[in-house]
Amino acid sequence: MPAKIRYPCGNAPNNEDPQEVCPGVFWIRMPLPFKLDHVNLWLLEDGDQWTVIDTGIDCDETRAAWERIAATHLNGKPVRRVI
């Protein structure tokens, strides 16, 4: 039986649900529409703005997920950097 993955910052977040792993650092699992079913993204709070590390792939589902994240999590602060 394969070993179970243990995450140092708790359980993996639900898809599209930012999970704070330390102050101002959020882990997002973004679903993918193929066999590799998700990618890990990072959202960094940087004062009055955000930095996004990876955005997922460009598809309708990912764009809709980012709209939900913006509406529920970004608190009106703009994304100023994408890495």
N, C-alpha and C positions, 0 to 999 in steps of 0.2 A: 504494500500500500504506500503511495507517495506521501511524503511529509506534508502537513498542512502549512500553508503560508502564515507566518506571524508578522504582523505589521507593528513597528515600534511606536506608532502613534495611535493605537486603537484599531478598531475594525475598519475595513475599506468603506468609503462613503457609498451611499446609494447613487445610482446614475443621476447625474445633473444636480446633485445636492451638495453644495460646497460644505466641506467639513474643515473646521479650523484645527490645525495641527499644532500651532503655536501662535502667539498674538500676531495678527495681521497676515498669516500665511494659511491659505485655504487650498485643500486638495479636492479636485473634481475628477470624477470618472465619467468620461464622455463616451456614450455608446457609438459603436461603429457598425455599419451594415454588412459585415462579412465575417468570416470565421474568427479572426481576431476581433472579439466583440466589444472592446473598449480601449481607450487610451487615457493615460493619466495626465491631467492638466494642473497648472498651479495658478492661483490668483493671489497677488501680493498687494496688500493695502499699503499705499505710499502717501501718507498725509491726506491731501484732498483729491487724490487720484488713485487709479489702479494700474498695475502692470500684470499682463497675462503672459504666462509661459506656455506656449502651444495653444492652439484654438480648436483642434479636432479637424476633421475633413470638411470641405465645403459641400454640404448637402442640405436639403430642406430641414431635416431633423436636427442637425447641429445648429443651424441658424435659429430655429425655433427654441432650442434649448438655451442658447445664449440670450434670446429675448426674455425667457423666463428668469434666467439668472439675473439679468439686468433689472428686471422689474421687482425681484424679491430680495436681492442681496447687495447690489451695488450702492444702495442708499443715495442715489442721485449723483454719485461721483463718476466722473468720466474715466474711461480707459485711455490712458495717455501713451502707453508703450505695449507693444506685442513683441515677444521674443520667441 
